Amino acid sequence: METPEIQDYHFGRMSVDGKRYTQDLILLPDRVVANWWRKEGHRLGVEDLEAVFAAAPQVLVVGTGAYGLMEVPEETRRALEAAGIKLRTARTGEAWRLYNGLRKKQRTAGAFHLTC
């Protein structure tokens, strides 16, 4: 499978490779992980990114929600850095475009909070 491509994002929904998702998701270089839940809701913990660490992308784009309410704690940032994964964060409305721009240039993953 080719790296997933996001066609569109609006609050609470994202279209990826022609399929609509209405819950948070992770995009890996070779697949989509749908219905992604975090252990602590609006806090992105290291344990929430197991699939990302296993896929070993060069960069992870995190969409922090329409209003940027999902936080990426320092512990998570350090773990990504230690794994050699560059972190880029933005509100989801901007992050999906950033992800699309990087996906053909680098081995890229995305973790997207679709609501708040």
Buried (B, 14 or more C-beta within 10 A) or exposed (E): EEBBBBEEBEEEEBBBEEEEBEBBBBBBBEEBBEEBEBEEEBEBBBEBBEBBBEBEBBBBBBBBBBEBEBBBEEEBBEBBEEBEBBBBBBBBBBBBBBBBEBBEEEBBBBBBBBBB
